[in-house]
Amino acid sequence: MIDSVSALDRLYNESFEGELRMLRRRREQDKSLTIETLESTLQALYAIDGNNWEGRSSVQEQTLNAQIDAYEKFIHDWKKELSSNN
């Protein structure tokens, strides 16, 4: 059981870091990207998380949780950056 928990933790961390890297690259490369666009994507991820009527595996759950957490962090950090620049 401990191995499966540590494997899920590793998966979460890798997914979280990978999603943050993707979001950073996207922001650098897509000058039309807005916080509102990311918030819309985050709302879609929340809907996916809530629409779990058929169930999902632990792996899928960890990956989705990592995606949501990465979007929340990225949006929060971007907003913080904007407020400190004002």
NUBAFI-149238 format. One record per residue: x, y, z of N, C-alpha, C in turn; residue number from 0; residue in three letters. Coordinates in steps of 0.001 Angstrom, whole numbers, padded with zeros to 6 digits. Layout:
NUBAFI-149238
{n_xx = X; n_yy = Y; n_zz = Z; ca_xx = X; ca_yy = Y; ca_zz = Z; c_xx = X; c_yy = Y; c_zz = Z; domi = NUM; gulum = ALA}
...
//
This chain:
NUBAFI-149238
{n_xx = 000817; n_yy = -001191; n_zz = 000000; ca_xx = 000000; ca_yy = 000000; ca_zz = 000000; c_xx = 000864; c_yy = 001260; c_zz = 000000; domi = 0; gulum = MET}
{n_xx = 001956; n_yy = 001229; n_zz = 000747; ca_xx = 002832; ca_yy = 002393; ca_zz = 000808; c_xx = 003420; c_yy = 002702; c_zz = -000563; domi = 1; gulum = ILE}
{n_xx = 003784; n_yy = 001666; n_zz = -001297; ca_xx = 004328; ca_yy = 001884; ca_zz = -002637; c_xx = 003317; c_yy = 002545; c_zz = -003556; domi = 2; gulum = ASP}
{n_xx = 002051; n_yy = 002128; n_zz = -003461; ca_xx = 001038; ca_yy = 002727; ca_zz = -004325; c_xx = 000786; c_yy = 004181; c_zz = -003936; domi = 3; gulum = SER}
{n_xx = 000834; n_yy = 004491; n_zz = -002642; ca_xx = 000655; ca_yy = 005869; ca_zz = -002200; c_xx = 001817; c_yy = 006732; c_zz = -002688; domi = 4; gulum = VAL}
{n_xx = 003036; n_yy = 006245; n_zz = -002523; ca_xx = 004180; ca_yy = 007031; ca_zz = -002980; c_xx = 004171; c_yy = 007167; c_zz = -004499; domi = 5; gulum = SER}
{n_xx = 003724; n_yy = 006157; n_zz = -005196; ca_xx = 003623; ca_yy = 006242; ca_zz = -006653; c_xx = 002582; c_yy = 007284; c_zz = -007051; domi = 6; gulum = ALA}
{n_xx = 001466; n_yy = 007327; n_zz = -006327; ca_xx = 000438; ca_yy = 008334; ca_zz = -006619; c_xx = 000939; c_yy = 009730; c_zz = -006275; domi = 7; gulum = LEU}
{n_xx = 001705; n_yy = 009845; n_zz = -005198; ca_xx = 002293; ca_yy = 011145; ca_zz = -004853; c_xx = 003265; c_yy = 011608; c_zz = -005930; domi = 8; gulum = ASP}
{n_xx = 004093; n_yy = 010701; n_zz = -006404; ca_xx = 005032; ca_yy = 011036; ca_zz = -007492; c_xx = 004269; c_yy = 011461; c_zz = -008736; domi = 9; gulum = ARG}
{n_xx = 003210; n_yy = 010717; n_zz = -009063; ca_xx = 002399; ca_yy = 011053; ca_zz = -010229; c_xx = 001811; c_yy = 012450; c_zz = -010080; domi = 10; gulum = LEU}
{n_xx = 001268; n_yy = 012738; n_zz = -008906; ca_xx = 000696; ca_yy = 014067; ca_zz = -008658; c_xx = 001762; c_yy = 015138; c_zz = -008873; domi = 11; gulum = TYR}
{n_xx = 002914; n_yy = 014974; n_zz = -008234; ca_xx = 003979; ca_yy = 015979; ca_zz = -008333; c_xx = 004454; c_yy = 016168; c_zz = -009767; domi = 12; gulum = ASN}
{n_xx = 004631; n_yy = 015074; n_zz = -010492; ca_xx = 005062; ca_yy = 015171; ca_zz = -011892; c_xx = 003999; c_yy = 015850; c_zz = -012742; domi = 13; gulum = GLU}
{n_xx = 002745; n_yy = 015504; n_zz = -012512; ca_xx = 001652; ca_yy = 016113; ca_zz = -013282; c_xx = 001524; c_yy = 017596; c_zz = -012969; domi = 14; gulum = SER}
{n_xx = 001624; n_yy = 017940; n_zz = -011683; ca_xx = 001536; ca_yy = 019337; ca_zz = -011260; c_xx = 002651; c_yy = 020168; c_zz = -011893; domi = 15; gulum = PHE}
{n_xx = 003878; n_yy = 019700; n_zz = -011776; ca_xx = 005016; ca_yy = 020428; ca_zz = -012341; c_xx = 004925; c_yy = 020510; c_zz = -013863; domi = 16; gulum = GLU}
{n_xx = 004507; n_yy = 019440; n_zz = -014505; ca_xx = 004349; ca_yy = 019446; ca_zz = -015960; c_xx = 003291; c_yy = 020433; c_zz = -016411; domi = 17; gulum = GLY}
{n_xx = 002196; n_yy = 020500; n_zz = -015676; ca_xx = 001125; ca_yy = 021438; ca_zz = -016022; c_xx = 001599; c_yy = 022877; c_zz = -015831; domi = 18; gulum = GLU}
{n_xx = 002324; n_yy = 023146; n_zz = -014763; ca_xx = 002863; ca_yy = 024493; ca_zz = -014557; c_xx = 003838; c_yy = 024886; c_zz = -015663; domi = 19; gulum = LEU}
{n_xx = 004705; n_yy = 023952; n_zz = -016068; ca_xx = 005627; ca_yy = 024243; ca_zz = -017183; c_xx = 004852; c_yy = 024583; c_zz = -018444; domi = 20; gulum = ARG}
{n_xx = 003808; n_yy = 023809; n_zz = -018723; ca_xx = 002998; ca_yy = 024051; ca_zz = -019912; c_xx = 002336; c_yy = 025421; c_zz = -019842; domi = 21; gulum = MET}
{n_xx = 001812; n_yy = 025773; n_zz = -018680; ca_xx = 001152; ca_yy = 027072; ca_zz = -018531; c_xx = 002151; c_yy = 028221; c_zz = -018686; domi = 22; gulum = LEU}
{n_xx = 003334; n_yy = 028072; n_zz = -018141; ca_xx = 004366; ca_yy = 029111; ca_zz = -018298; c_xx = 004743; c_yy = 029296; c_zz = -019763; domi = 23; gulum = ARG}
{n_xx = 004975; n_yy = 028173; n_zz = -020463; ca_xx = 005313; ca_yy = 028251; ca_zz = -021899; c_xx = 004172; c_yy = 028885; c_zz = -022674; domi = 24; gulum = ARG}
{n_xx = 002958; n_yy = 028485; n_zz = -022347; ca_xx = 001805; ca_yy = 029028; ca_zz = -023053; c_xx = 001725; c_yy = 030541; c_zz = -022862; domi = 25; gulum = ARG}
{n_xx = 001945; n_yy = 031000; n_zz = -021652; ca_xx = 001891; ca_yy = 032445; ca_zz = -021395; c_xx = 002994; c_yy = 033173; c_zz = -022150; domi = 26; gulum = ARG}
{n_xx = 004180; n_yy = 032598; n_zz = -022197; ca_xx = 005292; ca_yy = 033217; ca_zz = -022928; c_xx = 005027; c_yy = 033284; c_zz = -024424; domi = 27; gulum = GLU}
{n_xx = 004453; n_yy = 032232; n_zz = -024966; ca_xx = 004298; ca_yy = 032120; ca_zz = -026420; c_xx = 002997; c_yy = 032701; c_zz = -026952; domi = 28; gulum = GLN}
{n_xx = 001950; n_yy = 032738; n_zz = -026141; ca_xx = 000639; ca_yy = 033207; ca_zz = -026594; c_xx = 000329; c_yy = 034535; c_zz = -025918; domi = 29; gulum = ASP}
{n_xx = 000629; n_yy = 035621; n_zz = -026593; ca_xx = 000434; ca_yy = 036951; ca_zz = -026015; c_xx = -001040; c_yy = 037311; c_zz = -025880; domi = 30; gulum = LYS}
{n_xx = -001925; n_yy = 036539; n_zz = -026496; ca_xx = -003356; ca_yy = 036805; ca_zz = -026366; c_xx = -003969; c_yy = 036055; c_zz = -025175; domi = 31; gulum = SER}
{n_xx = -003178; n_yy = 035243; n_zz = -024499; ca_xx = -003671; ca_yy = 034488; ca_zz = -023351; c_xx = -004040; c_yy = 035448; c_zz = -022222; domi = 32; gulum = LEU}
{n_xx = -005185; n_yy = 035206; n_zz = -021608; ca_xx = -005638; ca_yy = 036040; ca_zz = -020498; c_xx = -005945; c_yy = 035176; c_zz = -019279; domi = 33; gulum = THR}
{n_xx = -006001; n_yy = 035839; n_zz = -018150; ca_xx = -006402; ca_yy = 035154; ca_zz = -016925; c_xx = -007812; c_yy = 034611; c_zz = -017081; domi = 34; gulum = ILE}
{n_xx = -008664; n_yy = 035367; n_zz = -017741; ca_xx = -010052; ca_yy = 034932; ca_zz = -017943; c_xx = -010115; c_yy = 033633; c_zz = -018738; domi = 35; gulum = GLU}
{n_xx = -009257; n_yy = 033489; n_zz = -019728; ca_xx = -009207; ca_yy = 032248; ca_zz = -020505; c_xx = -008816; c_yy = 031085; c_zz = -019605; domi = 36; gulum = THR}
{n_xx = -007820; n_yy = 031296; n_zz = -018765; ca_xx = -007381; ca_yy = 030241; ca_zz = -017857; c_xx = -008456; c_yy = 029927; c_zz = -016824; domi = 37; gulum = LEU}
{n_xx = -009157; n_yy = 030950; n_zz = -016346; ca_xx = -010239; ca_yy = 030719; ca_zz = -015387; c_xx = -011370; c_yy = 029920; c_zz = -016024; domi = 38; gulum = GLU}
{n_xx = -011610; n_yy = 030148; n_zz = -017292; ca_xx = -012622; ca_yy = 029378; ca_zz = -018011; c_xx = -012212; c_yy = 027903; c_zz = -018105; domi = 39; gulum = SER}
{n_xx = -010949; n_yy = 027670; n_zz = -018406; ca_xx = -010439; ca_yy = 026302; ca_zz = -018447; c_xx = -010528; c_yy = 025660; c_zz = -017071; domi = 40; gulum = THR}
{n_xx = -010211; n_yy = 026420; n_zz = -016031; ca_xx = -010299; ca_yy = 025914; ca_zz = -014668; c_xx = -011740; c_yy = 025530; c_zz = -014331; domi = 41; gulum = LEU}
{n_xx = -012697; n_yy = 026330; n_zz = -014750; ca_xx = -014107; ca_yy = 025999; ca_zz = -014514; c_xx = -014474; c_yy = 024685; c_zz = -015207; domi = 42; gulum = GLN}
{n_xx = -013948; n_yy = 024472; n_zz = -016394; ca_xx = -014190; ca_yy = 023212; ca_zz = -017105; c_xx = -013576; c_yy = 022037; c_zz = -016343; domi = 43; gulum = ALA}
{n_xx = -012387; n_yy = 022236; n_zz = -015780; ca_xx = -011755; ca_yy = 021178; ca_zz = -014983; c_xx = -012574; c_yy = 020883; c_zz = -013729; domi = 44; gulum = LEU}
{n_xx = -013129; n_yy = 021929; n_zz = -013098; ca_xx = -014009; ca_yy = 021711; ca_zz = -011947; c_xx = -015230; c_yy = 020875; c_zz = -012352; domi = 45; gulum = TYR}
{n_xx = -015776; n_yy = 021184; n_zz = -013517; ca_xx = -016948; ca_yy = 020429; ca_zz = -013993; c_xx = -016589; c_yy = 018966; c_zz = -014228; domi = 46; gulum = ALA}
{n_xx = -015438; n_yy = 018729; n_zz = -014826; ca_xx = -014984; ca_yy = 017351; ca_zz = -015043; c_xx = -014824; c_yy = 016642; c_zz = -013709; domi = 47; gulum = ILE}
{n_xx = -014257; n_yy = 017343; n_zz = -012738; ca_xx = -014064; ca_yy = 016757; ca_zz = -011414; c_xx = -015399; c_yy = 016403; c_zz = -010776; domi = 48; gulum = ASP}
{n_xx = -016389; n_yy = 017264; n_zz = -010943; ca_xx = -017705; ca_yy = 017030; ca_zz = -010354; c_xx = -018543; c_yy = 016007; c_zz = -011096; domi = 49; gulum = GLY}
{n_xx = -018241; n_yy = 015795; n_zz = -012356; ca_xx = -019007; ca_yy = 014850; ca_zz = -013171; c_xx = -018330; c_yy = 013493; c_zz = -013186; domi = 50; gulum = ASN}
{n_xx = -018228; n_yy = 012912; n_zz = -012048; ca_xx = -017532; ca_yy = 011636; ca_zz = -011904; c_xx = -018529; c_yy = 010506; c_zz = -011696; domi = 51; gulum = ASN}
{n_xx = -019595; n_yy = 010518; n_zz = -012464; ca_xx = -020661; ca_yy = 009536; ca_zz = -012254; c_xx = -020243; c_yy = 008124; c_zz = -012607; domi = 52; gulum = TRP}
{n_xx = -019279; n_yy = 007971; n_zz = -013480; ca_xx = -018852; ca_yy = 006609; ca_zz = -013831; c_xx = -017585; c_yy = 006188; c_zz = -013096; domi = 53; gulum = GLU}
{n_xx = -017060; n_yy = 007083; n_zz = -012296; ca_xx = -015860; ca_yy = 006782; ca_zz = -011521; c_xx = -014605; c_yy = 006963; c_zz = -012348; domi = 54; gulum = GLY}
{n_xx = -013526; n_yy = 007169; n_zz = -011641; ca_xx = -012232; ca_yy = 007267; ca_zz = -012312; c_xx = -011199; c_yy = 006590; c_zz = -011422; domi = 55; gulum = ARG}
{n_xx = -010140; n_yy = 006197; n_zz = -012034; ca_xx = -009090; ca_yy = 005498; ca_zz = -011299; c_xx = -008333; c_yy = 006475; c_zz = -010405; domi = 56; gulum = SER}
{n_xx = -007554; n_yy = 005937; n_zz = -009501; ca_xx = -006717; ca_yy = 006766; ca_zz = -008631; c_xx = -005735; c_yy = 007585; c_zz = -009447; domi = 57; gulum = SER}
{n_xx = -005225; n_yy = 006997; n_zz = -010507; ca_xx = -004280; ca_yy = 007702; ca_zz = -011388; c_xx = -004971; c_yy = 008882; c_zz = -012047; domi = 58; gulum = VAL}
{n_xx = -006157; n_yy = 008671; n_zz = -012586; ca_xx = -006892; ca_yy = 009752; ca_zz = -013223; c_xx = -007245; c_yy = 010841; c_zz = -012215; domi = 59; gulum = GLN}
{n_xx = -007614; n_yy = 010429; n_zz = -011016; ca_xx = -007971; ca_yy = 011384; ca_zz = -009963; c_xx = -006772; c_yy = 012250; c_zz = -009580; domi = 60; gulum = GLU}
{n_xx = -005616; n_yy = 011632; n_zz = -009391; ca_xx = -004415; ca_yy = 012384; ca_zz = -009035; c_xx = -004020; c_yy = 013356; c_zz = -010144; domi = 61; gulum = GLN}
{n_xx = -004112; n_yy = 012909; n_zz = -011377; ca_xx = -003754; ca_yy = 013758; ca_zz = -012511; c_xx = -004689; c_yy = 014961; c_zz = -012602; domi = 62; gulum = THR}
{n_xx = -005974; n_yy = 014726; n_zz = -012452; ca_xx = -006946; ca_yy = 015823; ca_zz = -012500; c_xx = -006735; c_yy = 016785; c_zz = -011336; domi = 63; gulum = LEU}
{n_xx = -006512; n_yy = 016253; n_zz = -010150; ca_xx = -006237; ca_yy = 017111; ca_zz = -008991; c_xx = -005004; c_yy = 017978; c_zz = -009228; domi = 64; gulum = ASN}
{n_xx = -003978; n_yy = 017394; n_zz = -009810; ca_xx = -002754; ca_yy = 018147; ca_zz = -010098; c_xx = -003014; c_yy = 019243; c_zz = -011129; domi = 65; gulum = ALA}
{n_xx = -003809; n_yy = 018935; n_zz = -012145; ca_xx = -004142; ca_yy = 019946; ca_zz = -013153; c_xx = -004879; c_yy = 021116; c_zz = -012507; domi = 66; gulum = GLN}
{n_xx = -005891; n_yy = 020808; n_zz = -011713; ca_xx = -006675; ca_yy = 021855; ca_zz = -011060; c_xx = -005778; c_yy = 022693; c_zz = -010156; domi = 67; gulum = ILE}
{n_xx = -004972; n_yy = 022047; n_zz = -009346; ca_xx = -004088; ca_yy = 022773; ca_zz = -008433; c_xx = -003090; c_yy = 023648; c_zz = -009187; domi = 68; gulum = ASP}
{n_xx = -002573; n_yy = 023159; n_zz = -010299; ca_xx = -001623; ca_yy = 023942; ca_zz = -011092; c_xx = -002299; c_yy = 025181; c_zz = -011684; domi = 69; gulum = ALA}
{n_xx = -003506; n_yy = 025012; n_zz = -012218; ca_xx = -004235; ca_yy = 026163; ca_zz = -012753; c_xx = -004521; c_yy = 027172; c_zz = -011653; domi = 70; gulum = TYR}
{n_xx = -004970; n_yy = 026695; n_zz = -010489; ca_xx = -005254; ca_yy = 027604; ca_zz = -009380; c_xx = -004002; c_yy = 028375; c_zz = -008979; domi = 71; gulum = GLU}
{n_xx = -002892; n_yy = 027696; n_zz = -008858; ca_xx = -001631; ca_yy = 028349; ca_zz = -008465; c_xx = -001180; c_yy = 029345; c_zz = -009529; domi = 72; gulum = LYS}
{n_xx = -001222; n_yy = 028933; n_zz = -010794; ca_xx = -000754; ca_yy = 029797; ca_zz = -011873; c_xx = -001590; c_yy = 031071; c_zz = -011946; domi = 73; gulum = PHE}
{n_xx = -002907; n_yy = 030920; n_zz = -011857; ca_xx = -003801; ca_yy = 032083; ca_zz = -011896; c_xx = -003537; c_yy = 032984; c_zz = -010689; domi = 74; gulum = ILE}
{n_xx = -003431; n_yy = 032390; n_zz = -009513; ca_xx = -003159; ca_yy = 033162; ca_zz = -008297; c_xx = -001846; c_yy = 033942; c_zz = -008433; domi = 75; gulum = HIS}
{n_xx = -000808; n_yy = 033265; n_zz = -008889; ca_xx = 000504; ca_yy = 033912; ca_zz = -009026; c_xx = 000470; c_yy = 035032; c_zz = -010059; domi = 76; gulum = ASP}
{n_xx = -000251; n_yy = 034830; n_zz = -011160; ca_xx = -000346; ca_yy = 035849; ca_zz = -012199; c_xx = -001081; c_yy = 037079; c_zz = -011659; domi = 77; gulum = TRP}
{n_xx = -002162; n_yy = 036855; n_zz = -010927; ca_xx = -002901; ca_yy = 037964; ca_zz = -010345; c_xx = -002047; c_yy = 038718; c_zz = -009321; domi = 78; gulum = LYS}
{n_xx = -001292; n_yy = 037978; n_zz = -008536; ca_xx = -000403; ca_yy = 038582; ca_zz = -007542; c_xx = 000661; c_yy = 039436; c_zz = -008238; domi = 79; gulum = LYS}
{n_xx = 001194; n_yy = 038913; n_zz = -009328; ca_xx = 002192; ca_yy = 039647; ca_zz = -010116; c_xx = 001601; c_yy = 040954; c_zz = -010643; domi = 80; gulum = GLU}
{n_xx = 000375; n_yy = 040879; n_zz = -011161; ca_xx = -000268; ca_yy = 042086; ca_zz = -011690; c_xx = -000533; c_yy = 043117; c_zz = -010589; domi = 81; gulum = LEU}
{n_xx = -000961; n_yy = 042649; n_zz = -009418; ca_xx = -001251; ca_yy = 043583; ca_zz = -008333; c_xx = 000022; c_yy = 044212; c_zz = -007767; domi = 82; gulum = SER}
{n_xx = 001124; n_yy = 043504; n_zz = -007804; ca_xx = 002377; ca_yy = 044080; ca_zz = -007302; c_xx = 002990; c_yy = 045060; c_zz = -008293; domi = 83; gulum = SER}
{n_xx = 002591; n_yy = 044954; n_zz = -009569; ca_xx = 003092; ca_yy = 045882; ca_zz = -010589; c_xx = 002311; c_yy = 047195; c_zz = -010596; domi = 84; gulum = ASN}
{n_xx = 001200; n_yy = 047251; n_zz = -009899; ca_xx = 000372; ca_yy = 048479; ca_zz = -009877; c_xx = 000737; c_yy = 049390; c_zz = -008763; domi = 85; gulum = ASN}
//
